[in-house]
Amino acid sequence: MKNSIQTICVYSGSADHIPPKYIEAAYQTGQVIAQNGMTLVYGGGKTGVMGAVANGALSAGGKVIGVVPHHLNKPQLIHDGLSQLIVTEDMHTRKAQMSRLADAFISLPGGYGTMEEFFETLTWAQIGLHQKPIGLLNTGGYYIPLLQWISHALQEGFIYPEHVQLFVEDENPEQLMKKLTRFKIPENLNRWVER
């Protein structure tokens, strides 16, 4: 049985001057989201990978919802072609709103903010706050060091085997989407809380 994913929250970097492969993969991801009839929810920006994923979705006729805290709602940062822009009081409210709107999550390559959002979403799944699919787009092997660290954390006993199954990863946006729609929550998750 497949998941019913109507809205995907995408976390991604907004830095300028990054290699073109990341921009191209993000644009393609936005297109795939729109072509599958899904709505993109993201941070509202127009720069870097963040802007590229929105542009890809919009180019394919998709609906794109940006969610931004008021202190970042600036013309030089925010995309002006969105279907909807939601302005929140602060970052905490922004993340909570994005999570509420989403049926699934994808982290594209990014920096501190992307990792913080990915791990918060992953941790919420780990402790049972949601059962939504989570994916990493591993463009050009960007997330290989992160996957190695997760394997190390497992080997050292800081996470359980089922926690490694809380997300899927792929280098190809279309294949990642297929994995998200087939995702099943791993068994024995509650032993982390009930031990």
C-alpha positions as CSV (number, residue, x, y, z in Angstrom):
1,M,0.0,0.0,0.0
2,K,1.4,3.4,-1.0
3,N,1.5,6.5,1.1
4,S,-0.8,9.3,0.0
5,I,1.6,12.3,-0.3
6,Q,-0.1,15.5,-1.4
7,T,2.4,18.0,0.1
8,I,6.2,17.7,0.4
9,C,8.2,19.9,2.6
10,V,11.7,20.5,1.2
11,Y,14.6,21.7,3.3
12,S,17.6,23.1,1.3
13,G,20.4,25.5,1.2
14,S,20.1,29.1,0.1
15,A,23.8,29.9,-0.4
16,D,24.9,31.5,-3.6
17,H,27.9,30.4,-5.7
18,I,27.5,26.7,-5.3
19,P,28.3,24.1,-8.0
20,P,25.7,23.9,-10.8
21,K,25.0,20.2,-10.1
22,Y,23.1,21.1,-6.9
23,I,21.0,23.8,-8.6
24,E,20.1,21.4,-11.5
25,A,19.2,18.6,-9.1
26,A,17.0,20.9,-7.0
27,Y,15.2,22.2,-10.1
28,Q,14.6,18.7,-11.2
29,T,13.2,17.8,-7.8
30,G,10.8,20.7,-7.9
31,Q,9.6,19.5,-11.4
32,V,9.2,15.9,-10.1
33,I,7.1,17.2,-7.2
34,A,4.8,19.2,-9.4
35,Q,4.6,16.5,-12.1
36,N,3.3,14.1,-9.4
37,G,0.6,16.5,-8.5
38,M,2.1,17.4,-5.2
39,T,2.4,20.8,-3.5
40,L,5.9,22.1,-2.5
41,V,6.3,23.6,0.9
42,Y,9.7,25.2,1.5
43,G,11.4,28.2,3.1
44,G,10.3,30.8,0.6
45,G,13.6,31.9,-0.7
46,K,14.7,32.7,-4.2
47,T,18.5,32.0,-3.8
48,G,20.6,28.9,-4.1
49,V,19.1,25.4,-4.0
50,M,16.1,26.8,-2.3
51,G,15.2,29.1,-5.2
52,A,15.9,26.3,-7.7
53,V,13.5,23.8,-6.2
54,A,10.7,26.4,-6.2
55,N,11.5,27.4,-9.8
56,G,11.4,23.8,-10.9
57,A,8.0,23.2,-9.3
58,L,6.6,26.5,-10.7
59,S,7.9,25.7,-14.2
60,A,6.0,22.5,-14.2
61,G,2.8,24.2,-13.1
62,G,3.0,23.2,-9.5
63,K,1.7,24.9,-6.3
64,V,4.5,26.3,-4.2
65,I,4.0,27.5,-0.6
66,G,6.8,29.5,1.1
67,V,7.0,29.8,4.9
68,V,9.3,32.4,6.3
69,P,9.8,34.2,9.6
70,H,9.1,37.9,9.5
71,H,12.8,38.8,10.1
72,L,13.8,37.0,6.8
73,N,10.9,38.4,4.8
74,K,13.1,40.6,2.7
75,P,12.9,41.3,-1.1
76,Q,16.5,40.2,-1.7
77,L,15.7,36.8,-0.1
78,I,12.1,35.9,-0.8
79,H,10.7,34.5,-4.1
80,D,8.1,36.8,-5.7
81,G,6.4,34.1,-7.8
82,L,5.0,31.8,-5.1
83,S,1.4,30.5,-5.0
84,Q,1.3,31.5,-1.3
85,L,3.6,33.0,1.2
86,I,3.1,32.4,4.9
87,V,4.9,34.8,7.3
88,T,5.4,33.6,10.8
89,E,6.5,35.2,14.0
90,D,9.8,33.3,14.4
91,M,11.8,30.3,13.2
92,H,10.2,27.9,15.7
93,T,6.7,28.8,14.4
94,R,7.9,28.5,10.8
95,K,9.2,25.0,11.3
96,A,6.1,23.9,13.1
97,Q,3.9,25.3,10.3
98,M,6.0,23.6,7.6
99,S,5.8,20.3,9.5
100,R,2.0,20.6,9.9
101,L,1.5,21.2,6.1
102,A,3.7,18.3,5.0
103,D,2.9,14.7,4.3
104,A,6.6,14.0,3.6
105,F,10.0,15.7,3.8
106,I,13.0,15.9,1.5
107,S,16.4,17.4,2.5
108,L,18.4,18.6,-0.5
109,P,22.0,19.6,-0.1
110,G,22.5,22.4,2.3
111,G,24.3,23.7,5.4
112,Y,23.6,24.3,9.0
113,G,19.9,25.1,8.6
114,T,19.2,22.2,6.4
115,M,20.8,19.8,8.7
116,E,19.1,21.2,11.8
117,E,15.7,20.8,10.0
118,F,16.5,17.3,8.8
119,F,17.6,16.1,12.2
120,E,14.7,17.7,14.0
121,T,12.2,16.0,11.6
122,L,14.1,12.7,12.0
123,T,14.2,13.0,15.8
124,W,10.4,13.7,15.9
125,A,9.9,10.4,13.9
126,Q,12.3,8.6,16.2
127,I,10.3,9.5,19.3
128,G,6.9,8.9,17.6
129,L,5.7,12.4,17.0
130,H,5.0,11.7,13.3
131,Q,5.2,8.8,10.9
132,K,5.8,10.8,7.7
133,P,8.4,9.7,5.1
134,I,11.7,11.5,5.1
135,G,14.2,11.5,2.3
136,L,17.7,12.8,1.5
137,L,18.6,13.8,-2.0
138,N,22.2,12.6,-2.2
139,T,23.3,14.8,-5.2
140,G,26.8,13.9,-6.2
141,G,27.3,11.9,-3.0
142,Y,26.9,15.1,-0.9
143,Y,25.5,13.2,2.0
144,I,28.0,10.3,2.0
145,P,29.9,11.7,5.0
146,L,26.6,12.1,6.9
147,L,25.5,8.5,6.1
148,Q,28.9,7.4,7.3
149,W,28.4,9.3,10.6
150,I,25.0,7.7,11.0
151,S,26.5,4.3,10.5
152,H,29.2,5.2,13.1
153,A,26.5,6.3,15.6
154,L,24.7,2.9,15.1
155,Q,27.9,1.0,15.6
156,E,28.6,2.9,18.8
157,G,25.1,2.2,20.1
158,F,23.8,5.8,20.1
159,I,20.9,4.9,17.8
160,Y,19.1,1.6,17.1
161,P,19.0,-0.2,13.7
162,E,15.4,0.9,13.1
163,H,16.4,4.5,13.4
164,V,18.6,4.1,10.2
165,Q,15.3,3.0,8.5
166,L,13.5,6.2,9.4
167,F,14.6,7.9,6.1
168,V,15.4,7.0,2.5
169,E,18.1,8.4,0.2
170,D,18.9,8.5,-3.4
171,E,20.8,10.6,-5.9
172,N,18.0,10.7,-8.4
173,P,14.9,12.8,-7.6
174,E,12.5,10.5,-9.3
175,Q,13.8,7.4,-7.6
176,L,13.8,9.2,-4.3
177,M,10.1,10.1,-4.8
178,K,9.3,6.4,-5.5
179,K,11.1,5.4,-2.3
180,L,9.1,8.1,-0.3
181,T,5.8,6.8,-1.7
182,R,6.7,3.2,-0.7
183,F,8.0,4.1,2.8
184,K,6.8,2.1,5.8
185,I,7.5,3.1,9.3
186,P,10.0,0.6,10.9
187,E,9.0,-1.8,13.6
188,N,10.1,-1.5,17.2
189,L,10.4,2.3,17.2
190,N,8.6,2.5,20.6
191,R,11.3,0.6,22.3
192,W,13.4,3.8,22.2
193,V,10.8,5.5,24.4
194,E,9.5,2.5,26.4
195,R,12.8,0.8,27.4
